[in-house]
Each structure stands twice: as structure tokens, then as C-alpha cells.
Amino acid sequence: MTLSPAAEAIVSGRHADPFNYLGLHFEDDAPVVRVFLPDAAEVKVLDDAGHVSELPRIHDAGLFAGPVAAGDNHYRLRARFGNREVELEDAYRFPPILSDLDLHLLA
């Protein structure tokens, strides 16, 4: 499978705006979640309605992406690391908290 330039930039750690790629996005009006968890063997998305969507691994480095049942930002991730399964928040489902002024001042 050929990855998009944005996906390659995520995997290589050089994407300038990972919020623009990771998390919930819409492709052809269908909700898609993209997650980068390098040590995860499996990732699922759980939404508030109880739907569970398994995300296929699209890169061996730990990039997972796939369609989900609901298109709202209220979801959690369930990831398997070895024999352990954990539920966690997807940091990219929350909007960035730094304003343009904050970014300017940090630069």
C-alpha cells in the first residue's frame, strides 16, 4: 500500500501539523479515524453509542486508520499492547489549545 505524503510525514516524525492528519476526519463524507501508536498491536474505536470499529494497521510503524460508525468527537481508543488491552483518550480528538499568538510567541 502506498501512503500519502501526510501519512509518511507522521510515520517519520516530521509532520508540521499532526492535528491536520490524526484524529477524526471526513473522507468522501464518511468519518475516518487515524491513530499513531507505535507499540500497539491492535486499535479499536469505541463511540458513545456503543459501536466498536477496528482500525486496520496501514503502516508497520504503528499507523492505524479506518472508517468508524459515528462521526462525532466523543470516542475513546482501545489498544492492545502485547497481552495488555487499555482504553485511552485520543489526544487528537481535542482541538489544539494554542492560539496563533501563542505559537508566534513560542517561535
KADA-V81763 format. One record per residue. N is the residue number from 1. PHI is phi in whole degrees, 0 to 359 (* if undefined). PSI is psi in degrees with one decimal (999 if undefined). OMEGA is omega in degrees with one decimal (NA if undefined). Layout:
n	phi	psi	omega
N	PHI	PSI	OMEGA
N	PHI	PSI	OMEGA
This chain:
n	phi	psi	omega
1	*	134.8	177.6
2	268	128.3	179.5
3	270	152.9	175.6
4	290	159.9	176.1
5	302	-35.1	178.8
6	295	-42.4	178.3
7	295	-41.9	177.4
8	299	-39.1	179.5
9	293	-37.0	176.3
10	297	-49.7	-177.3
11	298	-36.9	-178.0
12	273	-3.5	177.5
13	76	25.7	-178.5
14	236	17.2	177.6
15	286	128.6	-176.2
16	285	-23.2	-177.4
17	216	79.3	-176.3
18	297	-23.3	176.1
19	297	-25.4	179.6
20	287	-18.6	-178.3
21	244	-45.8	-175.3
22	277	159.3	-179.6
23	93	-158.3	-178.4
24	275	129.1	176.0
25	218	169.2	178.4
26	243	129.0	175.6
27	239	119.9	-176.4
28	53	43.9	178.5
29	66	10.9	178.0
30	252	135.1	179.6
31	289	134.1	180.0
32	226	137.2	174.9
33	247	135.1	177.4
34	239	132.8	-175.1
35	224	139.7	174.6
36	242	103.0	177.8
37	230	91.1	-171.6
38	305	-34.2	-176.3
39	264	1.4	-177.1
40	280	140.4	175.4
41	269	-25.0	-176.2
42	204	143.8	178.3
43	224	134.9	175.8
44	233	152.7	176.7
45	250	129.6	177.9
46	244	123.6	179.2
47	257	172.9	-177.2
48	296	-24.6	-179.6
49	278	-3.7	179.2
50	94	2.8	177.2
51	287	142.3	176.2
52	238	124.5	179.6
53	238	122.3	177.2
54	278	133.1	179.0
55	264	123.9	175.9
56	290	146.9	174.3
57	284	124.3	-179.5
58	254	-6.2	175.0
59	208	139.9	-177.5
60	298	-19.6	-179.7
61	288	-11.3	179.0
62	114	25.9	177.4
63	265	123.6	-179.3
64	239	143.3	178.7
65	200	144.3	176.4
66	178	170.3	179.6
67	290	150.8	177.1
68	234	161.7	-175.1
69	290	-43.6	-176.6
70	245	150.5	-177.4
71	255	31.3	177.5
72	253	163.3	-174.2
73	278	5.0	-179.3
74	263	82.8	178.1
75	217	162.0	175.0
76	233	163.4	177.2
77	253	143.9	170.5
78	239	116.1	-176.4
79	239	145.3	176.3
80	253	124.8	176.7
81	242	102.5	-174.9
82	64	-122.8	178.9
83	268	-3.5	-177.6
84	262	137.5	174.3
85	242	129.4	-177.6
86	230	151.5	171.7
87	254	137.6	-178.1
88	212	160.2	175.0
89	281	145.1	172.3
90	271	110.6	-177.9
91	303	-25.8	-177.0
92	274	3.2	174.3
93	273	-11.0	177.3
94	261	144.8	-179.9
95	289	154.7	174.9
96	301	144.5	-176.2
97	257	-8.6	178.7
98	271	130.6	177.6
99	281	171.3	176.3
100	299	-37.6	177.5
101	296	-44.1	177.5
102	301	-45.5	179.3
103	298	-41.1	178.5
104	298	-45.5	-178.8
105	293	-35.0	177.6
106	291	-31.9	-178.8
107	289	999	NA
